Amino acid sequence: MEEETLDFRGLKCPLPALMSRRALARLPPGSTAIILATDPLAVVDIPHMCGEEGHSVESVTRQEDHSAFRIRRGD
């Protein structure tokens, strides 16, 4: 399966969620993406977007200066 890392650090709400939606749409179903974001609202916005789009949030890891989301693209 394909895995892509998307670096949205430094972008402000709502850009990390919007750009994640666009990037996930071009990946094949079942593939995973690692999304990096510094915006504090991304921990709410990205999982919410995934729920609306049918993607699975496999993990959210808090780093010192950003959050890392592991997302599996839905069908």
VMD Tcl script that draws the C-alpha trace (Angstrom):
set ca {
  {0.00 0.00 0.00}
  {1.03 3.54 -0.68}
  {1.94 5.97 2.13}
  {2.46 9.68 1.69}
  {3.69 12.30 4.17}
  {1.96 15.66 3.96}
  {3.65 18.55 5.75}
  {1.19 21.30 6.63}
  {3.21 22.76 9.49}
  {2.90 26.52 9.70}
  {-0.52 26.68 8.05}
  {-3.47 28.11 9.98}
  {-7.04 26.83 10.27}
  {-8.79 25.75 8.08}
  {-5.96 25.09 5.59}
  {-4.54 21.88 7.15}
  {-7.95 20.15 7.03}
  {-8.82 21.48 3.56}
  {-5.47 20.51 2.08}
  {-5.65 17.11 3.78}
  {-9.07 16.51 2.21}
  {-7.73 17.38 -1.23}
  {-4.60 15.23 -0.82}
  {-6.51 12.20 0.50}
  {-8.94 12.40 -2.44}
  {-6.12 11.74 -4.90}
  {-4.72 8.72 -3.01}
  {-5.96 5.21 -3.77}
  {-8.47 3.70 -1.31}
  {-6.80 1.91 1.58}
  {-3.58 3.90 1.37}
  {-2.27 5.87 4.34}
  {-1.12 9.42 4.81}
  {0.93 10.94 7.59}
  {-0.22 14.53 8.09}
  {1.94 16.97 10.03}
  {0.31 20.15 11.37}
  {1.21 22.83 13.90}
  {-2.20 24.50 14.07}
  {-3.80 23.65 17.45}
  {-7.25 23.34 15.86}
  {-6.02 20.61 13.51}
  {-6.54 18.04 16.30}
  {-10.26 18.81 15.98}
  {-10.57 19.72 12.30}
  {-8.68 16.83 10.69}
  {-10.49 14.01 12.57}
  {-13.81 15.78 11.89}
  {-13.02 16.00 8.16}
  {-12.05 12.31 8.17}
  {-15.38 11.38 9.73}
  {-17.26 13.33 7.05}
  {-15.21 11.85 4.20}
  {-15.14 8.22 5.43}
  {-11.43 8.07 6.29}
  {-10.02 6.43 9.45}
  {-7.77 8.21 11.92}
  {-5.39 5.44 12.96}
  {-3.32 7.57 15.34}
  {-2.64 11.10 16.50}
  {0.78 11.72 17.98}
  {1.66 14.95 19.72}
  {5.23 16.08 19.10}
  {6.90 19.02 20.79}
  {5.99 21.49 18.04}
  {3.35 19.70 15.92}
  {0.80 16.91 15.71}
  {1.18 13.89 13.41}
  {-1.96 12.16 12.12}
  {-1.90 8.72 10.52}
  {-4.96 8.54 8.24}
  {-6.18 5.56 6.19}
  {-8.14 6.64 3.14}
  {-11.62 5.20 2.98}
  {-13.37 3.67 -0.02}
}
mol new
graphics top color blue
foreach p $ca { graphics top sphere $p radius 0.5 }
foreach p [lrange $ca 0 end-1] q [lrange $ca 1 end] { graphics top cylinder $p $q radius 0.2 }
display resetview
